[in-house]
Amino acid sequence: MIEGGCQCGALRFKVDSEITDLSHCHCSMCRKLHGAAFVTFAGVRRAALKWTTGNASLKTFASSAKNDRLFCEICGSQLGCISKPEPDMIYLAMGTVDGNPPHPPAYHQFVGSVAPWHEINDDLPKHETWADD
């Protein structure tokens, strides 16, 4: 069981499945939305996600034609991303996940958009755009 939530605690979730994908996204949208060099997303089955508190505080923002972002309307925490081309998946912002649940090896994507002030210093796989392109 994976659990997590937003900063203010209004939104909490549980996921009854494993993390099947772990990516560090360096695209400019993720950098702006999260205010960081990159965001780490944990891919889980959408049907396994249950919002346990605060469903009314959950809001979405269509950040692109492909993605809707999930956030708390109270504290602004970015909780994840729904990829329209992958309707069975949801990508949770790993920073909102409690603890350190088991996960597959991570990879970097959109390294072609990496922040000019950030240097990637690991040996994880790197993809210029989407990892599956």
N, CA, C and O atoms as a GROMACS GRO file, in nm:
protein
  532
    1MET      N    1   0.084  -0.118   0.000
    1MET     CA    2   0.000   0.000   0.000
    1MET      C    3   0.089   0.125   0.000
    1MET      O    4   0.181   0.137   0.081
    2ILE      N    5   0.060   0.215  -0.090
    2ILE     CA    6   0.131   0.343  -0.098
    2ILE      C    7   0.035   0.450  -0.045
    2ILE      O    8  -0.083   0.451  -0.081
    3GLU      N    9   0.085   0.539   0.039
    3GLU     CA   10   0.004   0.648   0.092
    3GLU      C   11   0.077   0.779   0.072
    3GLU      O   12   0.199   0.782   0.057
    4GLY      N   13   0.001   0.889   0.071
    4GLY     CA   14   0.061   1.020   0.058
    4GLY      C   15  -0.044   1.128   0.062
    4GLY      O   16  -0.162   1.102   0.088
    5GLY      N   17   0.000   1.251   0.037
    5GLY     CA   18  -0.092   1.363   0.037
    5GLY      C   19  -0.022   1.496   0.016
    5GLY      O   20   0.098   1.502  -0.008
    6CYS      N   21  -0.101   1.601   0.027
    6CYS     CA   22  -0.051   1.736   0.005
    6CYS      C   23   0.014   1.792   0.132
    6CYS      O   24   0.011   1.730   0.238
    7GLN      N   25   0.074   1.909   0.119
    7GLN     CA   26   0.144   1.973   0.231
    7GLN      C   27   0.051   2.006   0.348
    7GLN      O   28   0.088   1.983   0.463
    8CYS      N   29  -0.068   2.058   0.320
    8CYS     CA   30  -0.156   2.101   0.429
    8CYS      C   31  -0.235   1.985   0.490
    8CYS      O   32  -0.296   2.001   0.595
    9GLY      N   33  -0.235   1.869   0.424
    9GLY     CA   34  -0.305   1.752   0.476
    9GLY      C   35  -0.451   1.743   0.434
    9GLY      O   36  -0.519   1.646   0.470
   10ALA      N   37  -0.500   1.840   0.359
   10ALA     CA   38  -0.640   1.835   0.315
   10ALA      C   39  -0.666   1.718   0.221
   10ALA      O   40  -0.773   1.656   0.226
   11LEU      N   41  -0.569   1.686   0.136
   11LEU     CA   42  -0.582   1.575   0.041
   11LEU      C   43  -0.491   1.461   0.083
   11LEU      O   44  -0.372   1.480   0.106
   12ARG      N   45  -0.547   1.342   0.092
   12ARG     CA   46  -0.471   1.221   0.121
   12ARG      C   47  -0.513   1.114   0.021
   12ARG      O   48  -0.628   1.111  -0.023
   13PHE      N   49  -0.420   1.027  -0.014
   13PHE     CA   50  -0.450   0.918  -0.107
   13PHE      C   51  -0.388   0.789  -0.059
   13PHE      O   52  -0.295   0.787   0.022
   14LYS      N   53  -0.442   0.679  -0.112
   14LYS     CA   54  -0.387   0.546  -0.095
   14LYS      C   55  -0.385   0.482  -0.233
   14LYS      O   56  -0.474   0.505  -0.315
   15VAL      N   57  -0.284   0.400  -0.256
   15VAL     CA   58  -0.272   0.328  -0.382
   15VAL      C   59  -0.251   0.182  -0.350
   15VAL      O   60  -0.156   0.145  -0.280
   16ASP      N   61  -0.340   0.099  -0.401
   16ASP     CA   62  -0.330  -0.045  -0.379
   16ASP      C   63  -0.267  -0.112  -0.502
   16ASP      O   64  -0.328  -0.198  -0.566
   17SER      N   65  -0.147  -0.069  -0.534
   17SER     CA   66  -0.069  -0.131  -0.642
   17SER      C   67   0.075  -0.087  -0.627
   17SER      O   68   0.108  -0.005  -0.541
   18GLU      N   69   0.159  -0.142  -0.710
   18GLU     CA   70   0.300  -0.107  -0.707
   18GLU      C   71   0.329   0.011  -0.798
   18GLU      O   72   0.251   0.042  -0.888
   19ILE      N   73   0.442   0.075  -0.774
   19ILE     CA   74   0.494   0.176  -0.867
   19ILE      C   75   0.555   0.099  -0.983
   19ILE      O   76   0.644   0.017  -0.964
   20THR      N   77   0.507   0.127  -1.105
   20THR     CA   78   0.556   0.055  -1.221
   20THR      C   79   0.652   0.137  -1.307
   20THR      O   80   0.716   0.084  -1.398
   21ASP      N   81   0.662   0.268  -1.277
   21ASP     CA   82   0.745   0.356  -1.357
   21ASP      C   83   0.794   0.468  -1.266
   21ASP      O   84   0.716   0.524  -1.189
   22LEU      N   85   0.922   0.501  -1.273
   22LEU     CA   86   0.977   0.610  -1.192
   22LEU      C   87   1.064   0.696  -1.283
   22LEU      O   88   1.168   0.652  -1.331
   23SER      N   89   1.019   0.820  -1.306
   23SER     CA   90   1.090   0.907  -1.399
   23SER      C   91   1.121   1.042  -1.336
   23SER      O   92   1.044   1.094  -1.254
   24HIS      N   93   1.235   1.097  -1.375
   24HIS     CA   94   1.273   1.233  -1.337
   24HIS      C   95   1.249   1.319  -1.462
   24HIS      O   96   1.322   1.306  -1.561
   25CYS      N   97   1.149   1.404  -1.458
   25CYS     CA   98   1.114   1.485  -1.575
   25CYS      C   99   1.177   1.623  -1.564
   25CYS      O  100   1.159   1.693  -1.464
   26HIS      N  101   1.251   1.662  -1.668
   26HIS     CA  102   1.322   1.790  -1.672
   26HIS      C  103   1.256   1.890  -1.767
   26HIS      O  104   1.315   1.993  -1.797
   27CYS      N  105   1.134   1.862  -1.813
   27CYS     CA  106   1.070   1.954  -1.908
   27CYS      C  107   1.041   2.089  -1.840
   27CYS      O  108   1.031   2.096  -1.718
   28SER      N  109   1.029   2.192  -1.920
   28SER     CA  110   1.010   2.327  -1.865
   28SER      C  111   0.877   2.339  -1.790
   28SER      O  112   0.868   2.414  -1.693
   29MET      N  113   0.773   2.267  -1.834
   29MET     CA  114   0.645   2.272  -1.763
   29MET      C  115   0.659   2.216  -1.622
   29MET      O  116   0.613   2.278  -1.526
   30CYS      N  117   0.722   2.100  -1.609
   30CYS     CA  118   0.739   2.041  -1.475
   30CYS      C  119   0.824   2.131  -1.387
   30CYS      O  120   0.796   2.146  -1.268
   31ARG      N  121   0.929   2.190  -1.444
   31ARG     CA  122   1.014   2.279  -1.365
   31ARG      C  123   0.934   2.397  -1.312
   31ARG      O  124   0.946   2.433  -1.195
   32LYS      N  125   0.853   2.458  -1.397
   32LYS     CA  126   0.774   2.573  -1.354
   32LYS      C  127   0.665   2.534  -1.253
   32LYS      O  128   0.645   2.602  -1.153
   33LEU      N  129   0.595   2.425  -1.280
   33LEU     CA  130   0.487   2.384  -1.192
   33LEU      C  131   0.534   2.342  -1.054
   33LEU      O  132   0.464   2.361  -0.954
   34HIS      N  133   0.653   2.284  -1.047
   34HIS     CA  134   0.704   2.233  -0.919
   34HIS      C  135   0.809   2.325  -0.858
   34HIS      O  136   0.849   2.305  -0.743
   35GLY      N  137   0.853   2.426  -0.932
   35GLY     CA  138   0.952   2.519  -0.880
   35GLY      C  139   1.084   2.452  -0.848
   35GLY      O  140   1.149   2.486  -0.749
   36ALA      N  141   1.124   2.356  -0.929
   36ALA     CA  142   1.243   2.277  -0.901
   36ALA      C  143   1.314   2.241  -1.032
   36ALA      O  144   1.259   2.262  -1.141
   37ALA      N  145   1.434   2.185  -1.021
   37ALA     CA  146   1.512   2.146  -1.139
   37ALA      C  147   1.443   2.035  -1.218
   37ALA      O  148   1.456   2.027  -1.340
   38PHE      N  149   1.369   1.950  -1.148
   38PHE     CA  150   1.294   1.843  -1.212
   38PHE      C  151   1.192   1.790  -1.112
   38PHE      O  152   1.197   1.824  -0.993
   39VAL      N  153   1.100   1.708  -1.160
   39VAL     CA  154   1.005   1.641  -1.072
   39VAL      C  155   1.017   1.490  -1.094
   39VAL      O  156   1.037   1.445  -1.207
   40THR      N  157   1.005   1.415  -0.986
   40THR     CA  158   1.008   1.270  -0.996
   40THR      C  159   0.865   1.219  -0.989
   40THR      O  160   0.791   1.249  -0.895
   41PHE      N  161   0.826   1.143  -1.091
   41PHE     CA  162   0.691   1.088  -1.099
   41PHE      C  163   0.693   0.937  -1.076
   41PHE      O  164   0.778   0.865  -1.128
   42ALA      N  165   0.597   0.890  -0.996
   42ALA     CA  166   0.576   0.748  -0.971
   42ALA      C  167   0.450   0.705  -1.046
   42ALA      O  168   0.340   0.749  -1.013
   43GLY      N  169   0.467   0.621  -1.146
   43GLY     CA  170   0.353   0.573  -1.224
   43GLY      C  171   0.284   0.457  -1.154
   43GLY      O  172   0.348   0.357  -1.119
   44VAL      N  173   0.152   0.471  -1.135
   44VAL     CA  174   0.071   0.366  -1.073
   44VAL      C  175  -0.057   0.348  -1.154
   44VAL      O  176  -0.096   0.434  -1.232
   45ARG      N  177  -0.123   0.234  -1.132
   45ARG     CA  178  -0.251   0.210  -1.200
   45ARG      C  179  -0.356   0.308  -1.146
   45ARG      O  180  -0.375   0.318  -1.025
   46ARG      N  181  -0.420   0.378  -1.233
   46ARG     CA  182  -0.518   0.479  -1.194
   46ARG      C  183  -0.633   0.420  -1.113
   46ARG      O  184  -0.681   0.482  -1.019
   47ALA      N  185  -0.677   0.301  -1.149
   47ALA     CA  186  -0.789   0.237  -1.079
   47ALA      C  187  -0.752   0.201  -0.936
   47ALA      O  188  -0.841   0.182  -0.853
   48ALA      N  189  -0.624   0.191  -0.905
   48ALA     CA  190  -0.579   0.154  -0.770
   48ALA      C  191  -0.569   0.274  -0.676
   48ALA      O  192  -0.550   0.257  -0.556
   49LEU      N  193  -0.582   0.395  -0.729
   49LEU     CA  194  -0.572   0.517  -0.649
   49LEU      C  195  -0.707   0.553  -0.589
   49LEU      O  196  -0.808   0.559  -0.660
   50LYS      N  197  -0.709   0.577  -0.459
   50LYS     CA  198  -0.829   0.622  -0.389
   50LYS      C  199  -0.795   0.748  -0.310
   50LYS      O  200  -0.698   0.749  -0.234
   51TRP      N  201  -0.874   0.851  -0.326
   51TRP     CA  202  -0.859   0.972  -0.246
   51TRP      C  203  -0.931   0.946  -0.115
   51TRP      O  204  -1.052   0.923  -0.114
   52THR      N  205  -0.860   0.950  -0.005
   52THR     CA  206  -0.919   0.914   0.125
   52THR      C  207  -0.973   1.036   0.199
   52THR      O  208  -1.064   1.021   0.280
   53THR      N  209  -0.920   1.154   0.174
   53THR     CA  210  -0.973   1.277   0.232
   53THR      C  211  -0.957   1.391   0.134
   53THR      O  212  -0.868   1.390   0.049
   54GLY      N  213  -1.045   1.489   0.145
   54GLY     CA  214  -1.030   1.615   0.073
   54GLY      C  215  -1.063   1.616  -0.073
   54GLY      O  216  -1.016   1.704  -0.145
   55ASN      N  217  -1.142   1.522  -0.120
   55ASN     CA  218  -1.172   1.515  -0.263
   55ASN      C  219  -1.219   1.649  -0.320
   55ASN      O  220  -1.190   1.680  -0.435
   56ALA      N  221  -1.291   1.728  -0.241
   56ALA     CA  222  -1.340   1.858  -0.289
   56ALA      C  223  -1.226   1.957  -0.312
   56ALA      O  224  -1.241   2.052  -0.388
   57SER      N  225  -1.111   1.935  -0.247
   57SER     CA  226  -0.995   2.025  -0.263
   57SER      C  227  -0.909   1.989  -0.383
   57SER      O  228  -0.818   2.065  -0.419
   58LEU      N  229  -0.936   1.876  -0.446
   58LEU     CA  230  -0.858   1.831  -0.561
   58LEU      C  231  -0.901   1.908  -0.686
   58LEU      O  232  -1.018   1.908  -0.722
   59LYS      N  233  -0.806   1.973  -0.748
   59LYS     CA  234  -0.833   2.050  -0.870
   59LYS      C  235  -0.740   2.002  -0.981
   59LYS      O  236  -0.637   1.941  -0.954
   60THR      N  237  -0.779   2.030  -1.105
   60THR     CA  238  -0.695   1.993  -1.219
   60THR      C  239  -0.663   2.118  -1.301
   60THR      O  240  -0.737   2.216  -1.302
   61PHE      N  241  -0.550   2.109  -1.369
   61PHE     CA  242  -0.506   2.214  -1.459
   61PHE      C  243  -0.455   2.146  -1.585
   61PHE      O  244  -0.366   2.061  -1.578
   62ALA      N  245  -0.511   2.182  -1.699
   62ALA     CA  246  -0.467   2.125  -1.827
   62ALA      C  247  -0.338   2.197  -1.868
   62ALA      O  248  -0.343   2.304  -1.930
   63SER      N  249  -0.225   2.138  -1.834
   63SER     CA  250  -0.096   2.202  -1.863
   63SER      C  251  -0.055   2.188  -2.009
   63SER      O  252   0.030   2.262  -2.058
   64SER      N  253  -0.115   2.094  -2.079
   64SER     CA  254  -0.090   2.075  -2.222
   64SER      C  255  -0.205   1.993  -2.279
   64SER      O  256  -0.296   1.953  -2.206
   65ALA      N  257  -0.201   1.970  -2.408
   65ALA     CA  258  -0.305   1.888  -2.471
   65ALA      C  259  -0.298   1.743  -2.422
   65ALA      O  260  -0.398   1.672  -2.427
   66LYS      N  261  -0.182   1.700  -2.374
   66LYS     CA  262  -0.163   1.561  -2.330
   66LYS      C  263  -0.182   1.540  -2.181
   66LYS      O  264  -0.213   1.429  -2.138
   67ASN      N  265  -0.163   1.644  -2.100
   67ASN     CA  266  -0.155   1.624  -1.955
   67ASN      C  267  -0.245   1.716  -1.874
   67ASN      O  268  -0.256   1.835  -1.901
   68ASP      N  269  -0.308   1.657  -1.773
   68ASP     CA  270  -0.380   1.732  -1.670
   68ASP      C  271  -0.303   1.718  -1.540
   68ASP      O  272  -0.265   1.607  -1.502
   69ARG      N  273  -0.278   1.829  -1.473
   69ARG     CA  274  -0.205   1.827  -1.346
   69ARG      C  275  -0.306   1.830  -1.232
   69ARG      O  276  -0.409   1.896  -1.241
   70LEU      N  277  -0.274   1.758  -1.125
   70LEU     CA  278  -0.359   1.751  -1.006
   70LEU      C  279  -0.294   1.834  -0.896
   70LEU      O  280  -0.174   1.822  -0.872
   71PHE      N  281  -0.372   1.917  -0.828
   71PHE     CA  282  -0.316   1.998  -0.722
   71PHE      C  283  -0.421   2.025  -0.614
   71PHE      O  284  -0.541   2.013  -0.638
   72CYS      N  285  -0.374   2.062  -0.496
   72CYS     CA  286  -0.461   2.098  -0.386
   72CYS      C  287  -0.495   2.246  -0.397
   72CYS      O  288  -0.406   2.330  -0.406
   73GLU      N  289  -0.624   2.278  -0.396
   73GLU     CA  290  -0.664   2.418  -0.407
   73GLU      C  291  -0.631   2.499  -0.281
   73GLU      O  292  -0.631   2.622  -0.286
   74ILE      N  293  -0.604   2.432  -0.170
   74ILE     CA  294  -0.575   2.504  -0.045
   74ILE      C  295  -0.428   2.542  -0.036
   74ILE      O  296  -0.395   2.659  -0.020
   75CYS      N  297  -0.339   2.443  -0.046
   75CYS     CA  298  -0.196   2.472  -0.028
   75CYS      C  299  -0.119   2.480  -0.160
   75CYS      O  300  -0.004   2.526  -0.161
   76GLY      N  301  -0.178   2.437  -0.270
   76GLY     CA  302  -0.113   2.445  -0.400
   76GLY      C  303  -0.021   2.329  -0.433
   76GLY      O  304   0.042   2.328  -0.539
   77SER      N  305  -0.011   2.231  -0.344
   77SER     CA  306   0.078   2.116  -0.370
   77SER      C  307   0.042   2.050  -0.503
   77SER      O  308  -0.075   2.021  -0.530
   78GLN      N  309   0.144   2.026  -0.584
   78GLN     CA  310   0.128   1.952  -0.709
   78GLN      C  311   0.132   1.804  -0.675
   78GLN      O  312   0.236   1.753  -0.632
   79LEU      N  313   0.021   1.734  -0.695
   79LEU     CA  314   0.011   1.594  -0.654
   79LEU      C  315   0.043   1.494  -0.764
   79LEU      O  316   0.082   1.381  -0.735
   80GLY      N  317   0.027   1.534  -0.887
   80GLY     CA  318   0.055   1.439  -0.993
   80GLY      C  319   0.005   1.485  -1.127
   80GLY      O  320  -0.031   1.601  -1.148
   81CYS      N  321   0.005   1.390  -1.218
   81CYS     CA  322  -0.026   1.418  -1.357
   81CYS      C  323  -0.106   1.302  -1.416
   81CYS      O  324  -0.075   1.185  -1.394
   82ILE      N  325  -0.209   1.337  -1.490
   82ILE     CA  326  -0.285   1.239  -1.567
   82ILE      C  327  -0.244   1.257  -1.713
   82ILE      O  328  -0.266   1.364  -1.770
   83SER      N  329  -0.187   1.154  -1.771
   83SER     CA  330  -0.146   1.156  -1.910
   83SER      C  331  -0.262   1.105  -1.995
   83SER      O  332  -0.297   0.987  -1.987
   84LYS      N  333  -0.321   1.191  -2.074
   84LYS     CA  334  -0.438   1.152  -2.154
   84LYS      C  335  -0.410   1.034  -2.248
   84LYS      O  336  -0.499   0.952  -2.269
   85PRO      N  337  -0.288   1.023  -2.306
   85PRO     CA  338  -0.261   0.905  -2.389
   85PRO      C  339  -0.251   0.774  -2.310
   85PRO      O  340  -0.252   0.666  -2.369
   86GLU      N  341  -0.242   0.783  -2.176
   86GLU     CA  342  -0.233   0.664  -2.091
   86GLU      C  343  -0.345   0.668  -1.986
   86GLU      O  344  -0.316   0.690  -1.868
   87PRO      N  345  -0.469   0.649  -2.025
   87PRO     CA  346  -0.581   0.668  -1.932
   87PRO      C  347  -0.584   0.570  -1.814
   87PRO      O  348  -0.652   0.596  -1.715
   88ASP      N  349  -0.511   0.461  -1.823
   88ASP     CA  350  -0.510   0.364  -1.713
   88ASP      C  351  -0.405   0.394  -1.608
   88ASP      O  352  -0.397   0.326  -1.506
   89MET      N  353  -0.324   0.498  -1.631
   89MET     CA  354  -0.214   0.532  -1.540
   89MET      C  355  -0.235   0.669  -1.478
   89MET      O  356  -0.305   0.754  -1.533
   90ILE      N  357  -0.173   0.690  -1.363
   90ILE     CA  358  -0.162   0.822  -1.302
   90ILE      C  359  -0.020   0.833  -1.252
   90ILE      O  360   0.038   0.736  -1.202
   91TYR      N  361   0.037   0.951  -1.266
   91TYR     CA  362   0.175   0.973  -1.227
   91TYR      C  363   0.177   1.065  -1.106
   91TYR      O  364   0.155   1.186  -1.118
   92LEU      N  365   0.204   1.008  -0.990
   92LEU     CA  366   0.208   1.083  -0.865
   92LEU      C  367   0.342   1.151  -0.849
   92LEU      O  368   0.447   1.093  -0.879
   93ALA      N  369   0.340   1.275  -0.802
   93ALA     CA  370   0.465   1.342  -0.769
   93ALA      C  371   0.524   1.269  -0.649
   93ALA      O  372   0.463   1.266  -0.542
   94MET      N  373   0.641   1.212  -0.665
   94MET     CA  374   0.700   1.127  -0.562
   94MET      C  375   0.720   1.203  -0.431
   94MET      O  376   0.721   1.142  -0.324
   95GLY      N  377   0.736   1.334  -0.437
   95GLY     CA  378   0.751   1.414  -0.316
   95GLY      C  379   0.627   1.415  -0.229
   95GLY      O  380   0.634   1.455  -0.113
   96THR      N  381   0.513   1.372  -0.283
   96THR     CA  382   0.389   1.367  -0.204
   96THR      C  383   0.365   1.228  -0.145
   96THR      O  384   0.271   1.208  -0.068
   97VAL      N  385   0.451   1.133  -0.181
   97VAL     CA  386   0.437   0.994  -0.133
   97VAL      C  387   0.507   0.981   0.002
   97VAL      O  388   0.620   1.028   0.018
   98ASP      N  389   0.441   0.917   0.096
   98ASP     CA  390   0.500   0.892   0.228
   98ASP      C  391   0.603   0.780   0.219
   98ASP      O  392   0.581   0.680   0.151
   99GLY      N  393   0.714   0.798   0.288
   99GLY     CA  394   0.812   0.691   0.299
   99GLY      C  395   0.885   0.665   0.168
   99GLY      O  396   0.900   0.754   0.085
  100ASN      N  397   0.930   0.542   0.153
  100ASN     CA  398   1.006   0.500   0.036
  100ASN      C  399   0.954   0.364  -0.013
  100ASN      O  400   1.018   0.261   0.009
  101PRO      N  401   0.838   0.364  -0.080
  101PRO     CA  402   0.784   0.236  -0.127
  101PRO      C  403   0.874   0.176  -0.235
  101PRO      O  404   0.948   0.248  -0.302
  102PRO      N  405   0.867   0.044  -0.252
  102PRO     CA  406   0.946  -0.019  -0.358
  102PRO      C  407   0.912   0.042  -0.493
  102PRO      O  408   0.797   0.077  -0.520
  103HIS      N  409   1.014   0.054  -0.578
  103HIS     CA  410   0.993   0.112  -0.710
  103HIS      C  411   1.099   0.060  -0.806
  103HIS      O  412   1.205   0.014  -0.764
  104PRO      N  413   1.070   0.065  -0.936
  104PRO     CA  414   1.169   0.022  -1.035
  104PRO      C  415   1.281   0.126  -1.046
  104PRO      O  416   1.269   0.236  -0.991
  105PRO      N  417   1.387   0.093  -1.116
  105PRO     CA  418   1.493   0.192  -1.138
  105PRO      C  419   1.439   0.316  -1.210
  105PRO      O  420   1.352   0.306  -1.296
  106ALA      N  421   1.491   0.430  -1.173
  106ALA     CA  422   1.446   0.556  -1.232
  106ALA      C  423   1.523   0.586  -1.361
  106ALA      O  424   1.624   0.523  -1.391
  107TYR      N  425   1.470   0.682  -1.436
  107TYR     CA  426   1.537   0.733  -1.556
  107TYR      C  427   1.504   0.881  -1.568
  107TYR      O  428   1.410   0.930  -1.505
  108HIS      N  429   1.581   0.952  -1.649
  108HIS     CA  430   1.557   1.094  -1.676
  108HIS      C  431   1.492   1.108  -1.813
  108HIS      O  432   1.527   1.038  -1.908
  109GLN      N  433   1.395   1.199  -1.821
  109GLN     CA  434   1.338   1.231  -1.952
  109GLN      C  435   1.336   1.382  -1.972
  109GLN      O  436   1.340   1.459  -1.875
  110PHE      N  437   1.330   1.423  -2.096
  110PHE     CA  438   1.338   1.563  -2.136
  110PHE      C  439   1.468   1.628  -2.092
  110PHE      O  440   1.471   1.743  -2.050
  111VAL      N  441   1.577   1.550  -2.101
  111VAL     CA  442   1.707   1.608  -2.066
  111VAL      C  443   1.750   1.714  -2.169
  111VAL      O  444   1.840   1.793  -2.143
  112GLY      N  445   1.685   1.717  -2.284
  112GLY     CA  446   1.709   1.824  -2.381
  112GLY      C  447   1.659   1.958  -2.331
  112GLY      O  448   1.693   2.062  -2.387
  113SER      N  449   1.577   1.957  -2.225
  113SER     CA  450   1.523   2.080  -2.165
  113SER      C  451   1.578   2.105  -2.025
  113SER      O  452   1.523   2.187  -1.952
  114VAL      N  453   1.684   2.035  -1.987
  114VAL     CA  454   1.736   2.049  -1.851
  114VAL      C  455   1.766   2.196  -1.820
  114VAL      O  456   1.813   2.270  -1.906
  115ALA      N  457   1.740   2.236  -1.696
  115ALA     CA  458   1.769   2.373  -1.654
  115ALA      C  459   1.918   2.401  -1.672
  115ALA      O  460   2.000   2.317  -1.636
  116PRO      N  461   1.954   2.516  -1.728
  116PRO     CA  462   2.096   2.543  -1.754
  116PRO      C  463   2.181   2.549  -1.628
  116PRO      O  464   2.304   2.538  -1.636
  117TRP      N  465   2.120   2.568  -1.514
  117TRP     CA  466   2.192   2.576  -1.386
  117TRP      C  467   2.197   2.444  -1.312
  117TRP      O  468   2.249   2.436  -1.201
  118HIS      N  469   2.142   2.338  -1.374
  118HIS     CA  470   2.139   2.207  -1.310
  118HIS      C  471   2.222   2.108  -1.390
  118HIS      O  472   2.216   2.105  -1.513
  119GLU      N  473   2.301   2.027  -1.321
  119GLU     CA  474   2.382   1.924  -1.385
  119GLU      C  475   2.335   1.787  -1.336
  119GLU      O  476   2.325   1.764  -1.215
  120ILE      N  477   2.307   1.697  -1.429
  120ILE     CA  478   2.269   1.560  -1.394
  120ILE      C  479   2.397   1.482  -1.368
  120ILE      O  480   2.480   1.468  -1.458
  121ASN      N  481   2.413   1.432  -1.247
  121ASN     CA  482   2.537   1.366  -1.207
  121ASN      C  483   2.517   1.220  -1.169
  121ASN      O  484   2.574   1.174  -1.070
  122ASP      N  485   2.439   1.148  -1.244
  122ASP     CA  486   2.422   1.006  -1.215
  122ASP      C  487   2.429   0.927  -1.344
  122ASP      O  488   2.439   0.984  -1.453
  123ASP      N  489   2.425   0.798  -1.331
  123ASP     CA  490   2.438   0.710  -1.448
  123ASP      C  491   2.304   0.652  -1.493
  123ASP      O  492   2.301   0.555  -1.569
  124LEU      N  493   2.193   0.711  -1.448
  124LEU     CA  494   2.062   0.662  -1.490
  124LEU      C  495   2.041   0.688  -1.639
  124LEU      O  496   2.102   0.780  -1.694
  125PRO      N  497   1.957   0.608  -1.704
  125PRO     CA  498   1.928   0.633  -1.846
  125PRO      C  499   1.873   0.774  -1.866
  125PRO      O  500   1.798   0.826  -1.784
  126LYS      N  501   1.912   0.835  -1.978
  126LYS     CA  502   1.871   0.971  -2.011
  126LYS      C  503   1.806   0.973  -2.149
  126LYS      O  504   1.857   0.913  -2.244
  127HIS      N  505   1.692   1.042  -2.158
  127HIS     CA  506   1.618   1.051  -2.284
  127HIS      C  507   1.598   1.198  -2.318
  127HIS      O  508   1.561   1.278  -2.232
  128GLU      N  509   1.623   1.234  -2.442
  128GLU     CA  510   1.610   1.373  -2.485
  128GLU      C  511   1.468   1.426  -2.470
  128GLU      O  512   1.448   1.542  -2.433
  129THR      N  513   1.368   1.342  -2.499
  129THR     CA  514   1.226   1.380  -2.485
  129THR      C  515   1.158   1.270  -2.404
  129THR      O  516   1.209   1.228  -2.300
  130TRP      N  517   1.043   1.225  -2.452
  130TRP     CA  518   0.973   1.116  -2.382
  130TRP      C  519   1.059   0.990  -2.382
  130TRP      O  520   1.130   0.963  -2.479
  131ALA      N  521   1.055   0.915  -2.276
  131ALA     CA  522   1.136   0.794  -2.266
  131ALA      C  523   1.097   0.690  -2.371
  131ALA      O  524   1.181   0.611  -2.413
  132ASP      N  525   0.972   0.689  -2.414
  132ASP     CA  526   0.929   0.587  -2.511
  132ASP      C  527   0.941   0.633  -2.656
  132ASP      O  528   0.904   0.559  -2.747
  133ASP      N  529   0.991   0.754  -2.678
  133ASP     CA  530   1.010   0.804  -2.816
  133ASP      C  531   1.140   0.755  -2.875
  133ASP      O  532   1.172   0.787  -2.990
   0.00000   0.00000   0.00000
